[in-house]
Amino acid sequence: MMLQVSVKKIRGTFELDAHFELPTPGVVGLFGRSGCGKSTLLNIISGLLDADSGRVALDDSILLDTQRRIDVPTERRRMGYVFQDARLFPHLRVAANLRYAQRRAAAVPFVTLERVAELLNLGPLMDRRTHALSGGERQRVAIGRALLSQPSLLLLDEPLASLDASRREEVLPYLETLRDQLAIPMVYVSHDFDEVLRVATHLVLMESGRTTAQGNLGEMSLNPAVRAIIGPDAVGAIVDGTVLGLDASSGLTRVRVGHGELKINCGRGAPGSKMRVQLLARDLIVATHPAQQLSVRNSLEGVVKSIGDDVDDSDLIEIDIGGTLIMARITKAATRELHLVPGLRVWALVKTASLRPHAI
C-alpha cells in the first residue's frame, strides 16, 4: 500500500521536480521554507494543477501518468482538500455545510456524519452560522467536510497557518485523532516543525522546488538540512517509545526508548501504546559515568556514534541508545575534558520537565 508521486512542472522561472513515496496509511509532512513548492506539489496531486510530466498513484489506482496519457479529473480522484482558509459556505449552517459534502460524495461511505462529528467535536456547532465560529472551529468544520467527501487521500495545505497559537493548539489534537483512528493517508503541508512533529509519520524535505530528502520522522529529525531550517533551539531527536505503565513512586509514566527508559509527566498511557518523544539537544547532559545523587530523573545509557561541529563553539554528540539515536549539544571544551570519542560509553541525562511527549 503506497502513495507514489513523481512529477515535474515549470511555472515561469520556478521549476518543480518532486519525488516521494508514502506507505499507507500514514501522514507525510511536506516540509520546507516558504516558496519551496509545497502547495504547488499538493495541487498537482489533487489535479487542480496540471503537471508537465510525471506520475501519481495511490495503491492500485493510477491518477496521473503523462506517458500513458492518464489524467483522472480532480472530482474523480477522491481526495479531500483542506485549505489555509476554511472556504465554508457562509449562507449555510455547520450541519448544512457538512451534509453538502456528504451528498456529493461519489464513493461508498467509510465514515458517517455522526462519526465525524464525534471525532472533531462538532456536535455543539451544528446549528451555528459559519461566520459565528472561531478560526479553530471553522477549520474543524472544514476538515469534517473534507472527510465526508469520503476521500481515499486527505490533503491539508497549511490548515493552521491563519490561526494564532492557542487556536492551533485547539485543532492539533483533532488532527492527531484523525491520524490514529481513521486509516486514511494524508499529505500535510507546513513550514512549522512543531505541527509536523505532532501530525506526521513521514517527512519529505523540499528546497527550491525539489524533494531533497525523505524518511520516517525519527530519521529525518537527525537530518542536517532539517536542522538548518528549524534552527539550533529546535534541534534534537524524535523517538518513538512504548508505554510500560505508571511508576507508582513518582506518578510518572514509564516509556521504553531504545534499550533505556524515560519517566514522563503525561498522564496515564495504556501499557503497550506508542508515544513519540522529542528530546531537544540543548536539554541533554552527557556523563561518562552513571549519575548519582542528582535531581535529574532520566538517564539513558548509550554509545557515542559521532561528534560534529555545531553553533557557538559547540558540538553535537550523536548517541546510540540501542538502535535509536539521540543528540546532545555540549561545548567543545566539555568534549575535550570528557575525552569524548566515537565508541565511548556514555549516559545522557534529561530532566522530566523538558520532555515533549505526544501519543501516537
ABEGO torsion letter per residue (X at the ends): XBBBBBBBBBBEABBBBBBBBBBOBEBBBBBEBBGAGAAAAAAAAAGABBBABEBBBBEABBABBAAAGBBBBAAAAGBBBBBABAGBBAABBAAAAAAAAAAABABBBABBAAAAAAAAGAAAAAABBAAABBAAAAAAAAAAAAAAAGBABBBBBGAAAABBAAAAAAAAAAAAAAAAABBBBBBBBBABAAAAAAABABBBBBBGGBBABBEBAAAAAABAAAAAAAEAAABEBBBBBBBAEBBAAAGBBBBBBEABBBBBBAEBBBBGBBBBBBBBAAABBBBABBBBGBABABBBBBBBABBBBBBGGBBBBBBBAGGBBBBBBBBAAAAAAAGBBBGBBBBBBBBAAABBBBBX
